Amino acid sequence: MANYIDMMKRWKDWRLGETAEQVLAEAIENETSLPFQIIGKSSLIIKGKKLSVKLVFSGNDLKDVVDRKKQKGKVVVASVKIK
């Protein structure tokens, strides 16, 4: 059943002339000037009309980068929701 669903999605993309990557790129391209919010010391949330992103950083990496103590950090969890 999973193969059938995957095949139908590929057929739909082919019929419409766009791939899943193009649809995602279009959704992201249309979102500009998004507001963001820092939650605690390690989370960043970006919310737009069509896109919602949550990033959770390792330890105090986010705070250290914002304070310019470090230039790089590590993201532990990243979730993107396209509405």
C-alpha positions as CSV (number, residue, x, y, z in Angstrom):
1,M,0.0,0.0,0.0
2,A,2.9,2.4,0.8
3,N,4.3,1.8,-2.7
4,Y,1.0,2.6,-4.3
5,I,0.7,5.9,-2.3
6,D,4.2,6.9,-3.2
7,M,3.6,6.0,-6.9
8,M,0.4,8.1,-6.9
9,K,2.2,11.1,-5.4
10,R,4.9,10.9,-8.1
11,W,2.3,10.6,-10.8
12,K,0.5,13.7,-9.4
13,D,3.7,15.7,-9.3
14,W,4.5,14.6,-12.9
15,R,1.0,15.5,-14.0
16,L,1.1,19.0,-12.4
17,G,4.6,19.5,-13.6
18,E,6.2,20.2,-10.2
19,T,8.1,18.1,-7.8
20,A,7.9,18.0,-4.0
21,E,11.1,20.1,-3.8
22,Q,9.5,22.8,-6.0
23,V,6.4,22.9,-3.9
24,L,8.5,23.2,-0.7
25,A,10.7,25.9,-2.3
26,E,7.6,27.9,-3.4
27,A,6.1,27.7,0.1
28,I,9.3,29.0,1.7
29,E,10.0,31.6,-1.0
30,N,6.6,33.2,-0.3
31,E,7.4,33.8,3.3
32,T,9.5,36.8,4.1
33,S,10.1,39.0,7.1
34,L,9.0,36.3,9.6
35,P,8.8,37.2,13.3
36,F,10.7,35.0,15.7
37,Q,10.8,34.3,19.4
38,I,13.5,33.0,21.7
39,I,12.1,30.6,24.3
40,G,14.4,30.1,27.3
41,K,18.1,29.6,26.6
42,S,17.9,27.0,23.9
43,S,14.8,27.3,21.7
44,L,13.9,29.5,18.7
45,I,10.4,29.6,17.2
46,I,9.6,31.3,13.8
47,K,6.0,31.7,12.9
48,G,4.6,32.9,9.6
49,K,1.3,32.6,7.8
50,K,2.2,29.4,5.9
51,L,5.3,28.2,7.8
52,S,6.2,27.4,11.4
53,V,9.7,26.4,12.5
54,K,10.9,25.3,15.9
55,L,14.7,24.9,16.6
56,V,16.0,23.5,19.8
57,F,19.7,24.0,20.4
58,S,22.2,22.0,22.4
59,G,22.8,23.3,25.9
60,N,23.5,27.1,25.8
61,D,24.5,27.2,22.2
62,L,21.8,29.7,21.2
63,K,22.6,32.1,24.1
64,D,26.4,31.8,23.4
65,V,26.0,32.7,19.7
66,V,23.7,35.6,20.5
67,D,26.1,36.9,23.1
68,R,29.0,36.4,20.5
69,K,30.9,34.0,22.8
70,K,30.8,31.3,20.0
71,Q,30.2,31.5,16.3
72,K,28.7,28.0,15.8
73,G,26.2,25.9,17.6
74,K,24.3,22.6,17.3
75,V,20.6,22.1,16.6
76,V,19.3,19.0,18.5
77,V,15.7,19.1,17.2
78,A,14.3,20.9,14.1
79,S,10.7,20.8,13.1
80,V,9.0,22.6,10.2
81,K,5.3,22.7,9.6
82,I,3.9,24.0,6.3
83,K,0.3,25.0,6.5
